[in-house]
Amino acid sequence: MTTRHLIETIKRQEGYRQFPYTSTAGKLIVGYGRNLDDKGISEREAIYLMSIDLQELQENLIKALPEIEDYPVRVQEVLMNMGFQMGVAGLLKFKKTLKYIDNGNYEQAADEMLDSRWAKQKPERAKELSDIIRTTK
């Protein structure tokens, strides 16, 4: 029963909101009337949104670090993971780590990852990702 006409009418009536706002009923709303308080998002929707975010992140990382495409896949995944969490700007602050990775010195890169404020804030994640870097051949 969902028709293009219905969708276009609701879009016009609701209006698009990129960022959440509080409705007159006191509900947190985003997009075209998605009630986050009552409905939230499904896991399938969350995965879809994450995949879009990862594609955008990958494009931005390649612009900022073109050499990333030459790294082993697991190293690329670690950098993508870190970039997903802290943004490209945050990842680029790991200058020594990135230098060691670029030189293929994965042991030292892993040590640098663990010697960071990020590792103190997210110790399990940092350990898991640094272990991947450390064991890269």
A tleap script that builds the chain and sets N, CA, C and O, in Angstrom:
source leaprc.protein.ff14SB
mol = sequence {
  NMET THR THR ARG HIE LEU ILE GLU THR ILE
  LYS ARG GLN GLU GLY TYR ARG GLN PHE PRO
  TYR THR SER THR ALA GLY LYS LEU ILE VAL
  GLY TYR GLY ARG ASN LEU ASP ASP LYS GLY
  ILE SER GLU ARG GLU ALA ILE TYR LEU MET
  SER ILE ASP LEU GLN GLU LEU GLN GLU ASN
  LEU ILE LYS ALA LEU PRO GLU ILE GLU ASP
  TYR PRO VAL ARG VAL GLN GLU VAL LEU MET
  ASN MET GLY PHE GLN MET GLY VAL ALA GLY
  LEU LEU LYS PHE LYS LYS THR LEU LYS TYR
  ILE ASP ASN GLY ASN TYR GLU GLN ALA ALA
  ASP GLU MET LEU ASP SER ARG TRP ALA LYS
  GLN LYS PRO GLU ARG ALA LYS GLU LEU SER
  ASP ILE ILE ARG THR THR CLYS
}
set mol.1.N position { 0.811 -1.196 0.000 }
set mol.1.CA position { 0.000 0.000 0.000 }
set mol.1.C position { 0.860 1.269 0.000 }
set mol.1.O position { 0.352 2.369 -0.216 }
set mol.2.N position { 2.170 1.105 0.245 }
set mol.2.CA position { 3.047 2.265 0.201 }
set mol.2.C position { 3.277 2.647 -1.257 }
set mol.2.O position { 3.815 1.866 -2.042 }
set mol.3.N position { 2.866 3.839 -1.594 }
set mol.3.CA position { 3.012 4.310 -2.965 }
set mol.3.C position { 3.978 5.479 -3.005 }
set mol.3.O position { 4.261 6.109 -1.986 }
set mol.4.N position { 4.471 5.754 -4.185 }
set mol.4.CA position { 5.366 6.906 -4.363 }
set mol.4.C position { 4.641 8.183 -3.940 }
set mol.4.O position { 5.236 9.063 -3.317 }
set mol.5.N position { 3.358 8.280 -4.279 }
set mol.5.CA position { 2.577 9.462 -3.907 }
set mol.5.C position { 2.508 9.623 -2.395 }
set mol.5.O position { 2.683 10.728 -1.883 }
set mol.6.N position { 2.257 8.535 -1.676 }
set mol.6.CA position { 2.194 8.581 -0.216 }
set mol.6.C position { 3.533 9.025 0.362 }
set mol.6.O position { 3.581 9.877 1.248 }
set mol.7.N position { 4.603 8.453 -0.135 }
set mol.7.CA position { 5.948 8.802 0.356 }
set mol.7.C position { 6.231 10.279 0.113 }
set mol.7.O position { 6.700 10.971 1.016 }
set mol.8.N position { 5.956 10.769 -1.082 }
set mol.8.CA position { 6.219 12.175 -1.402 }
set mol.8.C position { 5.355 13.105 -0.547 }
set mol.8.O position { 5.820 14.162 -0.121 }
set mol.9.N position { 4.107 12.720 -0.294 }
set mol.9.CA position { 3.225 13.535 0.542 }
set mol.9.C position { 3.755 13.617 1.965 }
set mol.9.O position { 3.818 14.701 2.546 }
set mol.10.N position { 4.138 12.472 2.529 }
set mol.10.CA position { 4.666 12.467 3.900 }
set mol.10.C position { 5.976 13.242 3.964 }
set mol.10.O position { 6.207 13.980 4.921 }
set mol.11.N position { 6.824 13.087 2.975 }
set mol.11.CA position { 8.075 13.847 2.954 }
set mol.11.C position { 7.789 15.348 3.000 }
set mol.11.O position { 8.419 16.088 3.756 }
set mol.12.N position { 6.839 15.782 2.191 }
set mol.12.CA position { 6.491 17.204 2.148 }
set mol.12.C position { 5.903 17.657 3.482 }
set mol.12.O position { 6.238 18.735 3.973 }
set mol.13.N position { 5.044 16.853 4.058 }
set mol.13.CA position { 4.370 17.234 5.292 }
set mol.13.C position { 5.296 17.191 6.510 }
set mol.13.O position { 5.258 18.086 7.355 }
set mol.14.N position { 6.108 16.176 6.595 }
set mol.14.CA position { 7.006 16.028 7.740 }
set mol.14.C position { 8.221 16.948 7.630 }
set mol.14.O position { 8.660 17.534 8.620 }
set mol.15.N position { 8.753 17.067 6.427 }
set mol.15.CA position { 10.007 17.787 6.261 }
set mol.15.C position { 11.171 16.929 6.733 }
set mol.15.O position { 11.036 16.134 7.663 }
set mol.16.N position { 12.296 17.098 6.093 }
set mol.16.CA position { 13.478 16.302 6.413 }
set mol.16.C position { 14.305 17.008 7.476 }
set mol.16.O position { 14.543 18.213 7.392 }
set mol.17.N position { 14.739 16.258 8.469 }
set mol.17.CA position { 15.645 16.767 9.503 }
set mol.17.C position { 16.849 15.838 9.588 }
set mol.17.O position { 16.721 14.669 9.952 }
set mol.18.N position { 18.004 16.367 9.253 }
set mol.18.CA position { 19.234 15.577 9.294 }
set mol.18.C position { 19.598 15.201 10.724 }
set mol.18.O position { 20.100 14.105 10.976 }
set mol.19.N position { 19.349 16.090 11.637 }
set mol.19.CA position { 19.731 15.862 13.028 }
set mol.19.C position { 18.480 15.723 13.899 }
set mol.19.O position { 17.453 16.339 13.613 }
set mol.20.N position { 18.563 14.923 14.952 }
set mol.20.CA position { 17.400 14.739 15.831 }
set mol.20.C position { 16.936 16.058 16.451 }
set mol.20.O position { 17.733 16.951 16.737 }
set mol.21.N position { 15.646 16.145 16.643 }
set mol.21.CA position { 15.053 17.296 17.312 }
set mol.21.C position { 13.914 16.784 18.187 }
set mol.21.O position { 13.460 15.650 18.033 }
set mol.22.N position { 13.461 17.624 19.097 }
set mol.22.CA position { 12.350 17.249 19.966 }
set mol.22.C position { 11.064 17.801 19.375 }
set mol.22.O position { 10.950 18.999 19.115 }
set mol.23.N position { 10.092 16.909 19.166 }
set mol.23.CA position { 8.806 17.307 18.589 }
set mol.23.C position { 7.953 18.042 19.619 }
set mol.23.O position { 8.307 18.127 20.795 }
set mol.24.N position { 6.822 18.571 19.153 }
set mol.24.CA position { 5.909 19.256 20.070 }
set mol.24.C position { 5.344 18.285 21.108 }
set mol.24.O position { 4.885 18.708 22.169 }
set mol.25.N position { 5.378 16.984 20.803 }
set mol.25.CA position { 4.927 15.965 21.757 }
set mol.25.C position { 6.054 15.517 22.693 }
set mol.25.O position { 5.863 14.629 23.524 }
set mol.26.N position { 7.232 16.141 22.550 }
set mol.26.CA position { 8.356 15.807 23.422 }
set mol.26.C position { 9.124 14.564 23.010 }
set mol.26.O position { 9.876 14.008 23.810 }
set mol.27.N position { 8.944 14.116 21.758 }
set mol.27.CA position { 9.614 12.909 21.258 }
set mol.27.C position { 10.834 13.309 20.424 }
set mol.27.O position { 10.828 14.339 19.751 }
set mol.28.N position { 11.871 12.485 20.480 }
set mol.28.CA position { 13.068 12.702 19.679 }
set mol.28.C position { 12.798 12.178 18.270 }
set mol.28.O position { 12.502 10.997 18.090 }
set mol.29.N position { 12.901 13.056 17.272 }
set mol.29.CA position { 12.538 12.757 15.885 }
set mol.29.C position { 13.739 13.038 14.983 }
set mol.29.O position { 14.520 13.954 15.240 }
set mol.30.N position { 13.876 12.234 13.917 }
set mol.30.CA position { 14.939 12.456 12.933 }
set mol.30.C position { 14.423 12.055 11.560 }
set mol.30.O position { 13.431 11.335 11.445 }
set mol.31.N position { 15.104 12.526 10.522 }
set mol.31.CA position { 14.726 12.166 9.149 }
set mol.31.C position { 13.373 12.726 8.784 }
set mol.31.O position { 13.115 13.914 8.976 }
set mol.32.N position { 12.510 11.883 8.261 }
set mol.32.CA position { 11.138 12.257 7.919 }
set mol.32.C position { 10.175 11.717 8.970 }
set mol.32.O position { 9.311 10.896 8.662 }
set mol.33.N position { 10.323 12.174 10.200 }
set mol.33.CA position { 9.379 11.811 11.239 }
set mol.33.C position { 9.669 10.512 11.969 }
set mol.33.O position { 8.773 9.968 12.615 }
set mol.34.N position { 10.908 9.986 11.890 }
set mol.34.CA position { 11.235 8.759 12.635 }
set mol.34.C position { 11.277 9.100 14.112 }
set mol.34.O position { 12.078 9.926 14.550 }
set mol.35.N position { 10.401 8.452 14.877 }
set mol.35.CA position { 10.301 8.651 16.312 }
set mol.35.C position { 11.333 7.747 16.993 }
set mol.35.O position { 11.115 6.547 17.156 }
set mol.36.N position { 12.449 8.344 17.381 }
set mol.36.CA position { 13.523 7.563 17.994 }
set mol.36.C position { 13.172 7.113 19.403 }
set mol.36.O position { 13.622 6.056 19.846 }
set mol.37.N position { 12.381 7.896 20.106 }
set mol.37.CA position { 12.000 7.506 21.469 }
set mol.37.C position { 11.150 6.245 21.466 }
set mol.37.O position { 11.380 5.347 22.276 }
set mol.38.N position { 10.177 6.162 20.575 }
set mol.38.CA position { 9.248 5.033 20.580 }
set mol.38.C position { 9.673 3.893 19.665 }
set mol.38.O position { 9.407 2.726 19.955 }
set mol.39.N position { 10.331 4.227 18.567 }
set mol.39.CA position { 10.676 3.187 17.592 }
set mol.39.C position { 12.169 2.888 17.528 }
set mol.39.O position { 12.563 1.741 17.315 }
set mol.40.N position { 13.000 3.905 17.709 }
set mol.40.CA position { 14.443 3.697 17.575 }
set mol.40.C position { 14.799 3.299 16.152 }
set mol.40.O position { 14.137 3.708 15.198 }
set mol.41.N position { 15.847 2.500 16.016 }
set mol.41.CA position { 16.211 1.932 14.713 }
set mol.41.C position { 16.466 0.443 14.916 }
set mol.41.O position { 16.903 0.008 15.981 }
set mol.42.N position { 16.185 -0.317 13.881 }
set mol.42.CA position { 16.420 -1.761 13.961 }
set mol.42.C position { 17.901 -2.046 13.766 }
set mol.42.O position { 18.655 -1.181 13.321 }
set mol.43.N position { 18.309 -3.255 14.099 }
set mol.43.CA position { 19.705 -3.633 13.868 }
set mol.43.C position { 20.017 -3.591 12.380 }
set mol.43.O position { 21.105 -3.171 11.984 }
set mol.44.N position { 19.074 -4.022 11.558 }
set mol.44.CA position { 19.272 -3.980 10.103 }
set mol.44.C position { 19.499 -2.543 9.627 }
set mol.44.O position { 20.363 -2.295 8.785 }
set mol.45.N position { 18.723 -1.597 10.166 }
set mol.45.CA position { 18.915 -0.194 9.811 }
set mol.45.C position { 20.264 0.316 10.310 }
set mol.45.O position { 20.940 1.074 9.615 }
set mol.46.N position { 20.649 -0.097 11.503 }
set mol.46.CA position { 21.938 0.328 12.062 }
set mol.46.C position { 23.097 -0.190 11.213 }
set mol.46.O position { 24.070 0.529 10.985 }
set mol.47.N position { 22.997 -1.425 10.747 }
set mol.47.CA position { 24.048 -1.989 9.891 }
set mol.47.C position { 24.094 -1.248 8.562 }
set mol.47.O position { 25.172 -0.970 8.038 }
set mol.48.N position { 22.928 -0.931 8.020 }
set mol.48.CA position { 22.863 -0.178 6.762 }
set mol.48.C position { 23.526 1.193 6.934 }
set mol.48.O position { 24.324 1.609 6.095 }
set mol.49.N position { 23.194 1.888 8.020 }
set mol.49.CA position { 23.801 3.196 8.278 }
set mol.49.C position { 25.310 3.077 8.472 }
set mol.49.O position { 26.071 3.910 7.980 }
set mol.50.N position { 25.742 2.034 9.196 }
set mol.50.CA position { 27.172 1.838 9.406 }
set mol.50.C position { 27.883 1.594 8.079 }
set mol.50.O position { 28.986 2.099 7.872 }
set mol.51.N position { 27.269 0.826 7.176 }
set mol.51.CA position { 27.917 0.542 5.890 }
set mol.51.C position { 28.073 1.822 5.070 }
set mol.51.O position { 29.076 1.995 4.378 }
set mol.52.N position { 27.093 2.713 5.144 }
set mol.52.CA position { 27.205 4.008 4.461 }
set mol.52.C position { 28.331 4.821 5.090 }
set mol.52.O position { 29.148 5.410 4.381 }
set mol.53.N position { 28.374 4.852 6.423 }
set mol.53.CA position { 29.433 5.586 7.125 }
set mol.53.C position { 30.812 5.029 6.795 }
set mol.53.O position { 31.764 5.793 6.635 }
set mol.54.N position { 30.932 3.705 6.692 }
set mol.54.CA position { 32.223 3.087 6.373 }
set mol.54.C position { 32.663 3.415 4.955 }
set mol.54.O position { 33.850 3.638 4.717 }
set mol.55.N position { 31.740 3.449 4.018 }
set mol.55.CA position { 32.079 3.804 2.640 }
set mol.55.C position { 32.598 5.243 2.581 }
set mol.55.O position { 33.595 5.529 1.920 }
set mol.56.N position { 31.910 6.137 3.278 }
set mol.56.CA position { 32.340 7.535 3.333 }
set mol.56.C position { 33.706 7.650 4.013 }
set mol.56.O position { 34.579 8.386 3.554 }
set mol.57.N position { 33.877 6.918 5.104 }
set mol.57.CA position { 35.153 6.916 5.819 }
set mol.57.C position { 36.279 6.436 4.913 }
set mol.57.O position { 37.354 7.034 4.878 }
set mol.58.N position { 36.030 5.354 4.181 }
set mol.58.CA position { 37.056 4.815 3.288 }
set mol.58.C position { 37.481 5.860 2.256 }
set mol.58.O position { 38.671 6.038 1.998 }
set mol.59.N position { 36.515 6.539 1.677 }
set mol.59.CA position { 36.832 7.582 0.689 }
set mol.59.C position { 37.665 8.694 1.316 }
set mol.59.O position { 38.631 9.164 0.715 }
set mol.60.N position { 37.294 9.113 2.517 }
set mol.60.CA position { 38.034 10.175 3.199 }
set mol.60.C position { 39.421 9.728 3.632 }
set mol.60.O position { 40.366 10.516 3.589 }
set mol.61.N position { 39.554 8.474 4.049 }
set mol.61.CA position { 40.869 7.962 4.432 }
set mol.61.C position { 41.805 7.874 3.228 }
set mol.61.O position { 42.992 8.181 3.335 }
set mol.62.N position { 41.272 7.457 2.098 }
set mol.62.CA position { 42.103 7.364 0.892 }
set mol.62.C position { 42.581 8.748 0.473 }
set mol.62.O position { 43.706 8.901 -0.004 }
set mol.63.N position { 41.732 9.755 0.650 }
set mol.63.CA position { 42.155 11.130 0.345 }
set mol.63.C position { 43.255 11.593 1.291 }
set mol.63.O position { 44.226 12.224 0.873 }
set mol.64.N position { 43.089 11.270 2.577 }
set mol.64.CA position { 44.047 11.719 3.589 }
set mol.64.C position { 45.320 10.881 3.613 }
set mol.64.O position { 46.406 11.401 3.868 }
set mol.65.N position { 45.182 9.570 3.345 }
set mol.65.CA position { 46.309 8.625 3.379 }
set mol.65.C position { 46.259 7.741 2.133 }
set mol.65.O position { 45.882 6.573 2.234 }
set mol.66.N position { 46.626 8.259 0.976 }
set mol.66.CA position { 46.518 7.458 -0.248 }
set mol.66.C position { 47.277 6.131 -0.170 }
set mol.66.O position { 46.909 5.161 -0.834 }
set mol.67.N position { 48.333 6.092 0.639 }
set mol.67.CA position { 49.139 4.884 0.764 }
set mol.67.C position { 48.386 3.747 1.445 }
set mol.67.O position { 48.822 2.597 1.384 }
set mol.68.N position { 47.266 4.049 2.092 }
set mol.68.CA position { 46.508 3.022 2.804 }
set mol.68.C position { 46.118 1.873 1.882 }
set mol.68.O position { 46.006 0.731 2.327 }
set mol.69.N position { 45.913 2.165 0.605 }
set mol.69.CA position { 45.510 1.117 -0.341 }
set mol.69.C position { 46.623 0.093 -0.584 }
set mol.69.O position { 46.364 -1.001 -1.085 }
set mol.70.N position { 47.860 0.449 -0.229 }
set mol.70.CA position { 48.990 -0.465 -0.404 }
set mol.70.C position { 49.230 -1.335 0.830 }
set mol.70.O position { 50.015 -2.281 0.770 }
set mol.71.N position { 48.571 -1.033 1.939 }
set mol.71.CA position { 48.768 -1.786 3.171 }
set mol.71.C position { 48.041 -3.128 3.103 }
set mol.71.O position { 47.079 -3.277 2.349 }
set mol.72.N position { 48.498 -4.096 3.883 }
set mol.72.CA position { 47.749 -5.360 3.979 }
set mol.72.C position { 46.301 -5.090 4.408 }
set mol.72.O position { 46.026 -4.131 5.129 }
set mol.73.N position { 45.402 -5.932 3.965 }
set mol.73.CA position { 43.969 -5.734 4.230 }
set mol.73.C position { 43.682 -5.598 5.719 }
set mol.73.O position { 42.893 -4.742 6.118 }
set mol.74.N position { 44.305 -6.423 6.542 }
set mol.74.CA position { 44.048 -6.362 7.984 }
set mol.74.C position { 44.507 -5.020 8.573 }
set mol.74.O position { 43.873 -4.508 9.496 }
set mol.75.N position { 45.576 -4.456 8.061 }
set mol.75.CA position { 46.032 -3.136 8.513 }
set mol.75.C position { 45.021 -2.078 8.079 }
set mol.75.O position { 44.681 -1.183 8.853 }
set mol.76.N position { 44.547 -2.182 6.850 }
set mol.76.CA position { 43.515 -1.253 6.378 }
set mol.76.C position { 42.283 -1.324 7.277 }
set mol.76.O position { 41.699 -0.297 7.623 }
set mol.77.N position { 41.894 -2.541 7.652 }
set mol.77.CA position { 40.722 -2.723 8.516 }
set mol.77.C position { 40.932 -2.088 9.893 }
set mol.77.O position { 40.013 -1.482 10.444 }
set mol.78.N position { 42.127 -2.225 10.440 }
set mol.78.CA position { 42.417 -1.611 11.739 }
set mol.78.C position { 42.312 -0.093 11.631 }
set mol.78.O position { 41.707 0.550 12.489 }
set mol.79.N position { 42.893 0.476 10.592 }
set mol.79.CA position { 42.839 1.923 10.425 }
set mol.79.C position { 41.415 2.399 10.180 }
set mol.79.O position { 41.019 3.461 10.661 }
set mol.80.N position { 40.650 1.620 9.437 }
set mol.80.CA position { 39.238 1.948 9.231 }
set mol.80.C position { 38.486 1.891 10.568 }
set mol.80.O position { 37.667 2.762 10.860 }
set mol.81.N position { 38.765 0.878 11.363 }
set mol.81.CA position { 38.123 0.728 12.666 }
set mol.81.C position { 38.426 1.933 13.551 }
set mol.81.O position { 37.527 2.506 14.166 }
set mol.82.N position { 39.688 2.304 13.606 }
set mol.82.CA position { 40.079 3.455 14.412 }
set mol.82.C position { 39.439 4.734 13.873 }
set mol.82.O position { 38.952 5.565 14.639 }
set mol.83.N position { 39.445 4.880 12.547 }
set mol.83.CA position { 38.834 6.057 11.927 }
set mol.83.C position { 37.337 6.114 12.169 }
set mol.83.O position { 36.767 7.196 12.313 }
set mol.84.N position { 36.702 4.957 12.212 }
set mol.84.CA position { 35.267 4.911 12.483 }
set mol.84.C position { 34.985 5.435 13.886 }
set mol.84.O position { 34.020 6.166 14.111 }
set mol.85.N position { 35.832 5.052 14.810 }
set mol.85.CA position { 35.622 5.466 16.196 }
set mol.85.C position { 35.965 6.933 16.413 }
set mol.85.O position { 35.206 7.654 17.060 }
set mol.86.N position { 37.097 7.385 15.883 }
set mol.86.CA position { 37.583 8.719 16.242 }
set mol.86.C position { 37.600 9.708 15.094 }
set mol.86.O position { 38.024 10.851 15.263 }
set mol.87.N position { 37.143 9.280 13.930 }
set mol.87.CA position { 37.170 10.164 12.772 }
set mol.87.C position { 38.546 10.190 12.126 }
set mol.87.O position { 39.539 9.800 12.740 }
set mol.88.N position { 38.594 10.650 10.893 }
set mol.88.CA position { 39.860 10.708 10.169 }
set mol.88.C position { 40.826 11.646 10.883 }
set mol.88.O position { 42.010 11.337 11.017 }
set mol.89.N position { 40.324 12.789 11.341 }
set mol.89.CA position { 41.194 13.757 12.021 }
set mol.89.C position { 41.832 13.137 13.262 }
set mol.89.O position { 43.015 13.351 13.526 }
set mol.90.N position { 41.060 12.376 14.017 }
set mol.90.CA position { 41.602 11.719 15.198 }
set mol.90.C position { 42.639 10.676 14.841 }
set mol.90.O position { 43.677 10.582 15.497 }
set mol.91.N position { 42.371 9.890 13.809 }
set mol.91.CA position { 43.326 8.874 13.369 }
set mol.91.C position { 44.631 9.511 12.909 }
set mol.91.O position { 45.710 8.988 13.188 }
set mol.92.N position { 44.540 10.625 12.214 }
set mol.92.CA position { 45.748 11.279 11.694 }
set mol.92.C position { 46.658 11.809 12.802 }
set mol.92.O position { 47.820 12.125 12.547 }
set mol.93.N position { 46.147 11.908 14.009 }
set mol.93.CA position { 46.987 12.326 15.136 }
set mol.93.C position { 47.949 11.228 15.561 }
set mol.93.O position { 48.889 11.490 16.312 }
set mol.94.N position { 47.731 10.005 15.096 }
set mol.94.CA position { 48.625 8.886 15.399 }
set mol.94.C position { 49.802 8.900 14.427 }
set mol.94.O position { 50.050 7.925 13.718 }
set mol.95.N position { 50.516 10.015 14.407 }
set mol.95.CA position { 51.594 10.226 13.426 }
set mol.95.C position { 52.673 9.149 13.487 }
set mol.95.O position { 53.078 8.619 12.453 }
set mol.96.N position { 53.140 8.822 14.689 }
set mol.96.CA position { 54.191 7.809 14.814 }
set mol.96.C position { 53.669 6.437 14.396 }
set mol.96.O position { 54.349 5.700 13.682 }
set mol.97.N position { 52.474 6.100 14.838 }
set mol.97.CA position { 51.881 4.813 14.455 }
set mol.97.C position { 51.803 4.706 12.943 }
set mol.97.O position { 52.198 3.693 12.366 }
set mol.98.N position { 51.296 5.748 12.303 }
set mol.98.CA position { 51.145 5.729 10.846 }
set mol.98.C position { 52.503 5.664 10.143 }
set mol.98.O position { 52.646 5.007 9.112 }
set mol.99.N position { 53.488 6.346 10.708 }
set mol.99.CA position { 54.832 6.298 10.127 }
set mol.99.C position { 55.393 4.882 10.199 }
set mol.99.O position { 55.955 4.378 9.227 }
set mol.100.N position { 55.234 4.242 11.363 }
set mol.100.CA position { 55.736 2.873 11.520 }
set mol.100.C position { 54.992 1.905 10.590 }
set mol.100.O position { 55.604 1.012 10.004 }
set mol.101.N position { 53.697 2.083 10.461 }
set mol.101.CA position { 52.936 1.228 9.541 }
set mol.101.C position { 53.437 1.427 8.122 }
set mol.101.O position { 53.641 0.458 7.390 }
set mol.102.N position { 53.636 2.671 7.733 }
set mol.102.CA position { 54.090 2.967 6.373 }
set mol.102.C position { 55.452 2.337 6.095 }
set mol.102.O position { 55.754 1.964 4.961 }
set mol.103.N position { 56.279 2.222 7.154 }
set mol.103.CA position { 57.605 1.606 7.002 }
set mol.103.C position { 57.577 0.094 7.203 }
set mol.103.O position { 58.611 -0.568 7.111 }
set mol.104.N position { 56.383 -0.455 7.478 }
set mol.104.CA position { 56.268 -1.895 7.683 }
set mol.104.C position { 56.748 -2.361 9.047 }
set mol.104.O position { 56.922 -3.560 9.266 }
set mol.105.N position { 56.960 -1.436 9.959 }
set mol.105.CA position { 57.406 -1.772 11.306 }
set mol.105.C position { 56.166 -1.928 12.200 }
set mol.105.O position { 55.842 -1.039 12.988 }
set mol.106.N position { 55.493 -3.050 12.067 }
set mol.106.CA position { 54.215 -3.267 12.728 }
set mol.106.C position { 54.347 -3.438 14.235 }
set mol.106.O position { 53.451 -3.047 14.982 }
set mol.107.N position { 55.437 -4.010 14.683 }
set mol.107.CA position { 55.665 -4.176 16.126 }
set mol.107.C position { 55.697 -2.813 16.818 }
set mol.107.O position { 55.031 -2.601 17.831 }
set mol.108.N position { 56.473 -1.907 16.260 }
set mol.108.CA position { 56.583 -0.560 16.844 }
set mol.108.C position { 55.269 0.212 16.688 }
set mol.108.O position { 54.886 0.971 17.578 }
set mol.109.N position { 54.588 0.021 15.573 }
set mol.109.CA position { 53.291 0.676 15.367 }
set mol.109.C position { 52.301 0.240 16.446 }
set mol.109.O position { 51.568 1.064 16.992 }
set mol.110.N position { 52.283 -1.065 16.750 }
set mol.110.CA position { 51.385 -1.585 17.785 }
set mol.110.C position { 51.725 -0.992 19.147 }
set mol.110.O position { 50.834 -0.646 19.922 }
set mol.111.N position { 53.023 -0.876 19.433 }
set mol.111.CA position { 53.438 -0.279 20.709 }
set mol.111.C position { 52.958 1.170 20.806 }
set mol.111.O position { 52.491 1.606 21.858 }
set mol.112.N position { 53.076 1.906 19.709 }
set mol.112.CA position { 52.633 3.308 19.691 }
set mol.112.C position { 51.124 3.414 19.899 }
set mol.112.O position { 50.645 4.322 20.579 }
set mol.113.N position { 50.387 2.485 19.312 }
set mol.113.CA position { 48.933 2.485 19.504 }
set mol.113.C position { 48.590 2.357 20.984 }
set mol.113.O position { 47.690 3.029 21.487 }
set mol.114.N position { 49.316 1.490 21.667 }
set mol.114.CA position { 49.035 1.245 23.077 }
set mol.114.C position { 49.534 2.361 23.988 }
set mol.114.O position { 49.091 2.490 25.129 }
set mol.115.N position { 50.456 3.160 23.474 }
set mol.115.CA position { 50.990 4.283 24.236 }
set mol.115.C position { 50.228 5.553 23.859 }
set mol.115.O position { 50.814 6.511 23.355 }
set mol.116.N position { 48.925 5.552 24.107 }
set mol.116.CA position { 48.086 6.683 23.696 }
set mol.116.C position { 46.942 6.875 24.683 }
set mol.116.O position { 46.588 5.971 25.440 }
set mol.117.N position { 46.386 8.059 24.654 }
set mol.117.CA position { 45.207 8.350 25.469 }
set mol.117.C position { 44.043 7.460 25.040 }
set mol.117.O position { 43.260 7.004 25.874 }
set mol.118.N position { 43.936 7.217 23.739 }
set mol.118.CA position { 42.895 6.341 23.189 }
set mol.118.C position { 42.963 4.952 23.835 }
set mol.118.O position { 41.935 4.388 24.208 }
set mol.119.N position { 44.167 4.410 23.964 }
set mol.119.CA position { 44.332 3.077 24.553 }
set mol.119.C position { 43.921 3.066 26.028 }
set mol.119.O position { 43.427 2.058 26.534 }
set mol.120.N position { 44.126 4.180 26.703 }
set mol.120.CA position { 43.699 4.265 28.097 }
set mol.120.C position { 42.174 4.364 28.185 }
set mol.120.O position { 41.568 3.845 29.123 }
set mol.121.N position { 41.558 5.029 27.207 }
set mol.121.CA position { 40.103 5.194 27.200 }
set mol.121.C position { 39.385 3.934 26.716 }
set mol.121.O position { 38.304 3.605 27.203 }
set mol.122.N position { 39.982 3.243 25.770 }
set mol.122.CA position { 39.383 2.045 25.164 }
set mol.122.C position { 40.386 0.901 25.169 }
set mol.122.O position { 40.810 0.451 24.104 }
set mol.123.N position { 40.776 0.420 26.354 }
set mol.123.CA position { 41.866 -0.556 26.428 }
set mol.123.C position { 41.602 -1.865 25.693 }
set mol.123.O position { 42.514 -2.414 25.074 }
set mol.124.N position { 40.380 -2.375 25.749 }
set mol.124.CA position { 40.100 -3.654 25.074 }
set mol.124.C position { 40.192 -3.499 23.558 }
set mol.124.O position { 40.780 -4.333 22.868 }
set mol.125.N position { 39.608 -2.431 23.062 }
set mol.125.CA position { 39.651 -2.185 21.618 }
set mol.125.C position { 41.088 -1.956 21.164 }
set mol.125.O position { 41.521 -2.513 20.155 }
set mol.126.N position { 41.814 -1.147 21.901 }
set mol.126.CA position { 43.206 -0.849 21.544 }
set mol.126.C position { 44.053 -2.114 21.536 }
set mol.126.O position { 44.870 -2.315 20.638 }
set mol.127.N position { 43.857 -2.964 22.534 }
set mol.127.CA position { 44.622 -4.223 22.608 }
set mol.127.C position { 44.293 -5.111 21.413 }
set mol.127.O position { 45.193 -5.639 20.760 }
set mol.128.N position { 43.009 -5.274 21.129 }
set mol.128.CA position { 42.599 -6.121 20.009 }
set mol.128.C position { 43.170 -5.614 18.684 }
set mol.128.O position { 43.697 -6.393 17.890 }
set mol.129.N position { 43.062 -4.311 18.452 }
set mol.129.CA position { 43.542 -3.764 17.180 }
set mol.129.C position { 45.065 -3.754 17.100 }
set mol.129.O position { 45.633 -4.015 16.040 }
set mol.130.N position { 45.727 -3.453 18.216 }
set mol.130.CA position { 47.201 -3.464 18.192 }
set mol.130.C position { 47.728 -4.881 17.999 }
set mol.130.O position { 48.767 -5.072 17.366 }
set mol.131.N position { 47.031 -5.869 18.532 }
set mol.131.CA position { 47.433 -7.275 18.308 }
set mol.131.C position { 47.359 -7.639 16.836 }
set mol.131.O position { 48.213 -8.369 16.332 }
set mol.132.N position { 46.363 -7.146 16.153 }
set mol.132.CA position { 46.249 -7.399 14.703 }
set mol.132.C position { 47.434 -6.779 13.980 }
set mol.132.O position { 48.053 -7.415 13.127 }
set mol.133.N position { 47.746 -5.532 14.325 }
set mol.133.CA position { 48.889 -4.871 13.686 }
set mol.133.C position { 50.176 -5.614 14.006 }
set mol.133.O position { 50.997 -5.852 13.121 }
set mol.134.N position { 50.350 -5.977 15.259 }
set mol.134.CA position { 51.576 -6.647 15.720 }
set mol.134.C position { 51.802 -7.963 14.974 }
set mol.134.O position { 52.949 -8.312 14.698 }
set mol.135.N position { 50.750 -8.694 14.645 }
set mol.135.CA position { 50.892 -10.002 14.010 }
set mol.135.C position { 50.807 -9.939 12.480 }
set mol.135.O position { 50.778 -10.974 11.814 }
set mol.136.N position { 50.768 -8.729 11.932 }
set mol.136.CA position { 50.733 -8.591 10.466 }
set mol.136.C position { 52.098 -8.908 9.897 }
set mol.136.O position { 53.133 -8.522 10.439 }
set mol.137.N position { 52.064 -9.619 8.796 }
set mol.137.CA position { 53.323 -9.982 8.115 }
set mol.137.C position { 53.408 -9.288 6.790 }
set mol.137.O position { 54.387 -9.460 6.064 }
savepdb mol mol.pdb
quit
